[in-house]
Amino acid sequence: MSLVVLLLLGGWQISRQNLTASEFVSYAVAVAMLIDPIAHLTDNYNQFKQGEASVDRIFELLALKPLVIETTGAIALPPVTGKVELRNVWFSYPGTAGNGSGPVLKGISFLACPGESVALVGSSGAGKTTLVNLLLRFYDPEAGQVLLDGVDVRAATLESLRRQIGLVPQETILFTGTIAQNIAFGQTHWEADAVEAAAKIANAHQFIVQLPQGYATYVGERGVNLSGGTATALGDRAGSAEKSPDFDFR
C-alpha cells in the first residue's frame, strides 16, 4: 500500500510539473534504501529490550547474599573416612517461622559410621533431603551440630567439604552436549579414558556403548533425545560419576 501511494503521489506531482521523473526516481530509491536500516533498528531495539530484561534478572541473582558464609579461620578438611554424626539438630527453612509450619527437624541425633548403609525413611516433607542439605552446608542448623569425621562442617572450608561428597539428586539433570561431556561436566580438562572409567564405576558403561554413537551420542537438555528410562539412568549415573569422592552420602 505504501508503494502504491508513493507511485500515485509521484505521478500526480509529475503531472503538475512540481517534480521531474528523475527526481522522483531518486526519491523512490532513497526511500527503498531506508527500509532495511529502519528494519534493523527495530530488530536491534527488540533485542536490546530482551537483553535488558535478562541483565536485570542476572543482577538480581548477583545481588543475593548467601545465607551460608565461610567462617573466619575455616580449615581445609582432610580426606574423610565417612563418619557422619548429627547432634541435637534443629532446623527451619528461612521465611517459615511465621506461617505456623514449625521446624523441619526437631532435635535430630544419629551416628553413621564408615562402611555402614543408612536409609532415611519417611513421608514427603519429613526432612530427609534437609539432612543432606545440612551435611553439604547448603543451610546451617539453627541449633546443634553436623559433624563429619568429628569436625563440625561449619569449621571447614566449603570447597574442601563439598569436593569430597558425591550427591545423586532426585531429578534427572542432563545438559545439551554429548554423553561424555555430561559425565565430565565441571572438569576443565578431561580425557576419554577417564570418562569411560567413571562410567564403569557408575555401572553406566554397558548401556552407553549400546547407543548409536556411544559416548559421542548427543543428548539435548534434560535428555530430550533419549528415552525416559535411559535419560533417568544416565542422569543418575552421571551425577554420581562427576567426581570420585572419598565418601558418598545418598
QUIUR-V181799 format. One line per field, one symbol per residue. ss: DSSP state (H for helix, E for strand, C for the rest). psi: psi as a letter, one per 40 degrees, with the letter a starting at -180 (. if undefined). burial: 1 if it has 16 or more other ideal C-beta (glycine too) atoms within 10 Angstrom, else 0. A space follows every 10 residues. Layout:
ss->???
psi->???
burial->???
//
This chain:
ss->CHHHHHHHHH HHHHHCCCCC HHHHHHHHHH HHHHHHHHHH HHHHHHHHHH HHHHHHHHHH HHHCCCCCCC CCCCECCCCC CCCEEEEEEE ECCCCCHHHC CCCCEEEEEE EECCCCCCCC CCCCCCCHHH HHHHHCCCCC CCEEEEEECC EEHHHECHHH HHCCEECCCC CCCCCCEEHH HHHCCCCCCC CHHHHHHHHH HCCCHHHHCC CCCHHHCEEC HHHCCCCHHH HHHHHHHHHH HCCCCCEECC
psi->dddddddddd dddddefehi dddddddddd dddedddddd dddddddddd dddddddddd ddehhidhhh ihfiihhihi dehhhhhfhh hiiheedeee diidhgfhhi hhiheihhhh hiiheeeddd dddddefdii idiaihhhfe hhdeeiiddd ddeehhhhid ihhiihaidd dddehehdhi iddddddddd defeddedee idebeehhhi hffdeiiddd ddddddddde edigiehhh.
burial->0000000001 0000000010 0001000000 0000000000 0000000000 0000000000 0000000000 0001001001 0111111010 1100000000 0011100100 0000000000 0000001001 1101111010 1001111110 1011010100 1101111100 0111000111 1111100000 0000110110 0101100100 0000101010 0010010001 1011111111 1110101010
//
